[in-house]
Amino acid sequence: MSNTGVFGNSIGRKLLMGLTGLFLITFLVVHCFVNALIFFNDGGETFNIGAHFMSANWIIRAMEIFLFLGILAHIFIALRLTIQNNKARPVKYAVSAGNKNSRWYSRWMGLLGTLILMFLIIHLRHFWAETRINGLEHFGEEGMNVIDLNGNENLFGVMQLVFSELWVVIAYCAAMVSLGYHLAHGFQSSFQTLGINHKKYTPLIHKLGLGFSILIPAIFAAMPVSMYMGWIA
């Protein structure tokens, strides 16, 4: 591949890595807000209103395309940077001085990202592919509550059905742990890559990133746990 253009050098790739990372962080905030509407605990009424608005809004639907492109770009650039870094360090030292100055999760971002990707595939299967490819009818009697009285998808009912299985709840919670550690490094790293690195602002960004990496995954993990335990119905 040519070394010209944005993708052709490490600085350009890191810049795109930071931009796509911030874009995905923004998506997480919106996605978390909408899904957190289940905590109104009103039988899913408020959540379904918000979810149907998101699914029916053409602007949001168009953004789904950019979301998928952003995810693919983030993965592609991460792989390129990983390969590039490995080629630059063909000999792995027994003791690395850098390990003393970095968190373990910052050195294992590739693994954490892979685990998140595996979770994303499962998540899309549960809440996207099942209904858009197979239709609502394939749920059968077991999932009759996924269809409302008007014949439309009851997204709250879909969540109840998916999170009725313990292994799914455990898998989602484990994925949120991976997401938390991924964000703990990625949040601050994205700003730093974009040149937002100042002794006055960096500590604040670090604290915001740490809080974000705890709060967002915790809210996401609380959803399947609450539904499985029957705290939300």
Secondary structure, 3 states (H helix, E strand, C coil): CCCCCHHHCHHHHHHHHHHHHHHHHHHHHHHHHHHHHHHHCCCCHHHHHHHHHHHHCHHHHHHHHHHHHHHHHHHHHHHHHHHHHHHHCCCCCCCCHHHHHCCHHHHCHHHHHHHHHHHHHHHHHHHHHHHHHHCHHHHHHHHHHHECCCCCECHHHHHHHHCCCHHHHHHHHHHHHHHHHHHHHHHHHHHHHCCCCCCCCHHHHHHHHHHHHHHHHHHHHHHHHHHHHCCCC
